[in-house]
């Protein structure tokens, strides 16, 4: 069993989003779409997108769990079918092709269910020519994020930036190979790394909690658009 660390950097994921947005402020009011990885990345991205006056959408990327040791993973799958495998881990655990495919298909089924929960009939945001900022609550191995980057590349963004509150140095180095830029508030160089150590209040978010946060962002964005239109109409009225 792992016990949380004693010196957290962030109070919670919203505080992490606030600190992360500070190092992304150069992108405020640029053509940015903040892409959150559910579930833990949504509260972080929520604050980043509001601070940058940017759109927010989701890229659903899930690790492929190791049989009988699901806390570990040997790759990741995304909602558009992108699969990335950690071949070093696969060599150690010695899975055959059918076992790999079985685990991948289980994750794909989970992603399909999660996509229905989050998206319903909402269209995917167009990324062509825009800056995509991919956000999660931390980078441990980096494979979930690497799969997300590969998935987002297919949508032809101008630039792909990975932004996280905290990352292991190893994971950050891995993700730098596929992203145009990787930023982290804190990078850990110790041999053992747990994302939860960096949060005072940490929990594994449920789909319902993630969805509630995502819906709250839409409500705030909708309200801000209404307020902006009212202001424009007021200024456009003749004296």
C-alpha positions, 0 to 999 in steps of 0.5 A, spaced: 500 500 500 502 506 498 501 512 503 500 519 500 506 524 501 507 529 506 509 535 502 503 537 497 504 542 491 497 543 490 491 543 494 486 539 489 486 539 482 482 546 481 488 549 485 493 545 480 489 548 474 490 555 477 498 554 477 498 550 471 494 556 467 500 561 470 505 558 465 500 557 459 498 565 460 502 566 453 497 562 449 491 567 452 486 569 447 490 565 442 486 560 437 487 554 443 483 548 444 484 545 451 483 537 451 482 534 457 483 527 459 478 524 463 477 523 469 482 527 473 484 531 467 477 535 467 478 539 473 485 541 471 483 543 464 476 546 467 481 552 470 486 552 464 481 553 459 477 559 463 483 562 464 486 562 457 479 564 454 479 557 450 474 552 448 475 545 452 473 538 449 475 531 451 480 526 448 478 519 452 485 515 453 485 509 457 491 505 460 491 498 458 491 494 464 496 488 466 492 482 467 492 480 475 496 487 476 491 492 473 494 498 477 500 497 472 499 498 464 502 496 458 500 501 453 494 506 452 487 506 447 484 512 445 477 514 443 478 514 436 481 507 436 489 509 437 493 504 440 500 505 443 504 499 446 509 499 451 514 493 448 518 493 454 513 492 459 510 486 454 517 483 454 517 482 461 510 480 462 510 475 456 503 476 454 501 473 447 497 476 441 490 474 443 491 476 451 494 483 448 487 483 444 483 481 449 485 487 454 485 492 448 478 490 447 476 491 454 479 498 454 475 500 447 469 497 450 470 502 456 472 508 452 465 507 448 461 507 454 465 513 457 464 517 450 456 516 451 456 519 458 461 525 456 459 526 449 452 524 448 450 528 441 455 533 442 460 534 436 467 534 436 471 540 436 475 542 430 482 542 431 485 544 424 490 549 425 489 551 432 493 550 438 491 543 442 493 543 449 492 536 452 491 536 460 491 531 465 492 531 473 499 528 472 504 524 468 506 517 471 508 513 465 506 517 460 503 512 455 496 515 456 498 522 454 502 519 448 496 515 445 492 522 446 497 526 442 497 521 437 490 521 436 490 529 436 495 529 431 490 526 426 486 532 427 491 536 424 492 542 429 497 547 428 501 545 435 500 540 440 502 542 447 502 537 453 500 541 460 500 537 467 501 540 474 506 534 475 510 529 471 516 524 472 522 526 469 522 519 465 515 520 463 516 527 461 522 525 456 517 520 453 512 525 451 517 530 449 518 525 443 511 526 440 509 533 443 511 539 440 512 542 447 511 539 454 510 543 460 509 541 468 509 545 474 513 540 478 517 535 475 520 529 479 526 526 478 526 521 484 526 513 482 519 512 485 513 517 483 506 517 485 501 523 482 497 523 488 503 525 492 503 532 490 495 533 492 493 535 499 486 532 497 486 527 492 481 522 490 480 517 484 474 521 480 468 517 478 465 518 471 459 522 474 464 527 478 468 528 471 461 529 467 459 534 473 465 538 472 465 538 464 457 540 464 459 546 469 464 548 464 459 548 459 454 552 463 460 557 465 462 558 458 454 559 455 453 564 461 459 568 459 457 568 452 450 571 454 454 576 458 458 578 452 452 579 447 449 583 452 455 588 453 455 588 445 448 589 444 448 595 449 454 598 446 451 598 439 445 601 441 444 608 439 444 614 444 
